[in-house]
Amino acid sequence: MRKIRPDLMTAVIAPTDPRDLAPPPAPASLIRNRGPLALFLDLDGVLAPIESRPEDVVPDPRRSRLLDALIAALDGRVAVLSGRALADVDRILEGRVVPVAGVHGLERRAADGQVESRGAEADVALAVEGLTQTLSAQIADGVEIENKGVGVAVHYRNAPDRAADVRHATTTLARDHGLHLQPGHMVVELKGGDTDKGRALAAFLAEPPFAGARPVMIGDDRTDEAAFRAAEAAGGFGILVDPRWVSAARYGLADTRAVSDWLTQLAEAAQ
Ligand SMILES: O=P(O)(O)OC[C@H]1O[C@H](O[C@H]2O[C@H](CO)[C@@H](O)[C@H](O)[C@H]2O)[C@H](O)[C@@H](O)[C@@H]1O
């Protein structure tokens, strides 16, 4: 049988290299040609670099000033879509952003300050108890449990060799308590309800001051894919930070520094 050269096989089989995602258009041209924009921002890995532990992410006056400038320049059309709890987002962003979806959309505070929270808190509390018992040895090794009320995250960034134990325990407890399983950056989360950042983005877009604007979503995790798709469906687009997979995002940026530069240009162009 004729042999196929391995280098040619790769060329045919390999998917599009995610790192080929083009950078987003220059903000000045977006503002000039595309009408009003609405900005949707993920927190960890986008507004803040990834740190060893969730509590290591702290307020940053430069970031807060940038958010102030964006909110003013875009007439309030800036929302944060995070996996963190609302209170934790407020701690890190010093309360600068009112429209925030927390715990991947299970909590949502609208631009008028009204908060809605849906999720089976009691079931999550039972799962937290179960996880704390089942993973006591792994917790001693560095696994961290982050209780977010309507969800719980089990982090293994500081104990990567315990990843399989974490996956096994979270899968079992999700099944036992009817919770939704969601993997992320060195973390497995259990959610007390079935929603996602895409639905949160769509809910914001149906309300003032976001209604009628073209959504731009910036995210860095697989949990942001639903929001990239929602942004595309509404005539906007997504920007994936540090692209490592084939994404629904149309553009890519290398890291949080590139995000901050692009957002700074956007705030200046939109003034
Ligand atoms: O949607 P996000 O705002 O990006 O939130 C996703 C999760 O972020 C946090 O965990 C991640 O960031 C930590 C700090 O950099 C890092 O130590 C951890 O390994 C990451 O998974 C947060 O703690 C989670 O609750 C969020 O769901």
The ligand as an SDF file (V2000), in Angstrom:
LIG
                    3D

 27 28  0  0  0  0  0  0  0  0999 V2000
  -15.7690   33.6730   34.5070 O   0  0  0  0  0  0  0  0  0  0  0  0
  -14.5910   34.1910   35.2610 P   0  0  0  0  0  0  0  0  0  0  0  0
  -14.7820   35.5680   35.8090 O   0  0  0  0  0  0  0  0  0  0  0  0
  -13.3080   34.0670   34.4790 O   0  0  0  0  0  0  0  0  0  0  0  0
  -14.4870   33.2130   36.5140 O   0  0  0  0  0  0  0  0  0  0  0  0
  -14.1060   31.8480   36.3260 C   0  0  0  0  0  0  0  0  0  0  0  0
  -13.6020   31.3060   37.6500 C   0  0  0  0  0  0  0  0  0  0  0  0
  -12.5670   32.2190   38.0480 O   0  0  0  0  0  0  0  0  0  0  0  0
  -11.9550   31.9850   39.3100 C   0  0  0  0  0  0  0  0  0  0  0  0
  -11.1200   30.8500   39.2000 O   0  0  0  0  0  0  0  0  0  0  0  0
  -10.1000   31.0090   38.2180 C   0  0  0  0  0  0  0  0  0  0  0  0
   -9.2490   32.1250   38.5850 O   0  0  0  0  0  0  0  0  0  0  0  0
   -8.4910   31.9420   39.8100 C   0  0  0  0  0  0  0  0  0  0  0  0
   -7.7300   33.2360   40.0740 C   0  0  0  0  0  0  0  0  0  0  0  0
   -6.9680   33.6350   38.9690 O   0  0  0  0  0  0  0  0  0  0  0  0
   -7.5560   30.7460   39.6270 C   0  0  0  0  0  0  0  0  0  0  0  0
   -6.7960   30.5610   40.8260 O   0  0  0  0  0  0  0  0  0  0  0  0
   -8.3970   29.4990   39.3130 C   0  0  0  0  0  0  0  0  0  0  0  0
   -7.5310   28.4000   39.0310 O   0  0  0  0  0  0  0  0  0  0  0  0
   -9.2810   29.7560   38.0720 C   0  0  0  0  0  0  0  0  0  0  0  0
  -10.1390   28.6430   37.8510 O   0  0  0  0  0  0  0  0  0  0  0  0
  -12.9870   31.8540   40.3880 C   0  0  0  0  0  0  0  0  0  0  0  0
  -12.3660   31.4760   41.5750 O   0  0  0  0  0  0  0  0  0  0  0  0
  -14.1170   30.9000   40.0230 C   0  0  0  0  0  0  0  0  0  0  0  0
  -15.1380   30.9850   41.0020 O   0  0  0  0  0  0  0  0  0  0  0  0
  -14.7020   31.3250   38.7080 C   0  0  0  0  0  0  0  0  0  0  0  0
  -15.7490   30.4600   38.3020 O   0  0  0  0  0  0  0  0  0  0  0  0
  1  2  2  0
  2  3  1  0
  2  4  1  0
  2  5  1  0
  5  6  1  0
  6  7  1  0
  7  8  1  0
  7 26  1  0
  8  9  1  0
  9 10  1  0
  9 22  1  0
 10 11  1  0
 11 12  1  0
 11 20  1  0
 12 13  1  0
 13 14  1  0
 13 16  1  0
 14 15  1  0
 16 17  1  0
 16 18  1  0
 18 19  1  0
 18 20  1  0
 20 21  1  0
 22 23  1  0
 22 24  1  0
 24 25  1  0
 24 26  1  0
 26 27  1  0
M  END
$$$$
